[in-house]
Amino acid sequence: MSSPLDRYEGRFLDPHAFLGRSTAAQMLYDDYANGTPIVDPHTHADDARLASDTPYENPWAVTGQGDHYVYSAMRQMGISEDLITGDGDPREKWRALCSMMPSIGSNPINFWLHNGLRHSLKIDSVMRGIDGRNADRLWDEINDRLRDPEFSPRGLLKEQGVVFLGTTDDPTSTLKNHGTLRDDNDFQVEVVPTFRPDKIVTLLSRKKDLWSYLDTLSEVSGIKIQNFWDFGKALDQRHAAFLEVGCRATDHGPDNMPTKGYDNVSEAYRIFNKAEIGDDISVDDIEVFSGWLLGRTAELNAAADSNVVMQLHAGGLRNMKTREFFAKGPDIGYDGCRNNVNMQGYWNFFNWANTHQLFDKGLRIIAYPINSKDQDAMASMARVHAGNVFLGSSWWFIDTANGMRRQFEDAEGSLLLPQSHAGMVSDTRSPITTLPRHDMFRQELCLHTGEQIERGRITPEQAINQVQNLCHRNARRLFNVPEPK
C-alpha cells in the first residue's frame, strides 16, 4: 500500500539527506570527515577474540550480546529477560531484537545497528529497515558474512577504518592477548590496553571479594600482597606492565568525583586496613580512597615516558537494581545518570595536579561529561587548564546526536574546540558499531560547522581545521598515533 511518505524512500542512512539543509556541511563531510581513519581510545572490545581472530558465532553475537544499550532497549519493549541476558537461544534473541526495531524511533541504537550492518558487514538490505519479517533472512545473510575471513574480528576493525583502538582492562589482566596483538606484524590496527583500576574501590566493603581480587593481583604482579604497601607496589608493577604492551591511557569512572584524598597516603592506609579486616567502610572512606587512587595513577601517568593520558567520566549511578546486580552482575543495562555530579571534585583534582607540577611533567587529562548540564563547566575547566585538560565527547547517556550538537553549540562559547576537544570515542561493546558511532559524531560536527560557514561566522579554512582536528588529528596527538604515510 502506497503512502505519501514513500517519497522519502532511500533517504534512510544517507548522510546527504541528514546534512541536506547545509551544502557546506555536505562538502565538509565528503572531503574532510567521511572515511578518515578512526582513532578510538576507549572501547570495550574483546582483546581475547581479537588476539585469536575467532569468528563471531552468529548475528546476535555482533549486535546485541554484551551491549547494555541493546539490553536496556529490549527491556523497555517488554522482551523476556531470557531473550536478553538469559539462556535463550541466540536465534530467538536475534528475532526479538529485530522485532523491536520498528518501535525504537530515533534512539541512537537505530542508527548504530543499521549503519553497522550496512557498512561493516555490507548488508545493503538493511536500508529498507530491520524488523521481525526479515529476521530469519538477515540471520542467514549475516552468518554467511561472518564465515568470510574478510569479516573476522580483525577484519571488521579494518573494514571500519580503525587504525588505533584502546580496550578497557583491569590491573589483574595478564595482558597475554595484547602481547599477541603487539607482536603480530601482519595486523595493521594498533590495539592497546587501557589501565582501569576502579574495581578495587567497589570491593572495599566486601572483604571476601576484596581478598580474592588481591590474590589474583598478587599472582599476576608477582608481588605477594599482605598489606597496603604491597598493594601499592603491585599497582605500580601492573601500570608498568601495561606500558610495555603499548598502553596510552588510564580510565576512571568513579560514582562521583572525589574532592579530596589525592595524596593522602595515611588515610588510604587506614581505609585499606579497615577493609582487609571487614570493618564498615563509610561514604567518606570511599571518597578518600577513590581520590588517593586517582592521585596515585596521575603520578604514575606523569612519570611515564609517554605521559599516559588520564580519562575521567564520573557520575554514573551503577547497578541501580541491586537484586538483578547480585543475580547477574554489572554492565547489563541497569545503570543511570547522576544528577549531582560533584564538579568541585574536578576543580580540586585539576588544581592538585597543577600545584604538584604533574601538568608540568606532561600529564594530560580528558574529562567526559555524561550529563548535558555539566558540559559548560567541563569546557571552562579545559579552558583554564588549556593544553593539559581536554573536553571529551558526550558520553553514555548523552552519546546522542542531540548531546553532541549541544556540546558543540554550548562549549565553543568558552573553549577553542579545534584545540581543546579530544575527539570522539565509541565506548562500544558491539564490534560493528565503532564506525557508526564515529560517523554520527562526524555528521553532527559537519552540520554544526557547515552552518557556521553559511552564516558567515567562520572562514572555510577555520571550518576545515575544526573538522579535521576533531575527527582524528587531536586524538592522534593525544594518544601518539602517527599520521599515515
Summary of the structure (lengths in Angstrom):
residues: 485
radius of gyration: 22.7
end to end distance: 53.3
largest distance: 73.9
contacts: 1603
relative contact order: 0.13
helix: 56%
strand: 7%
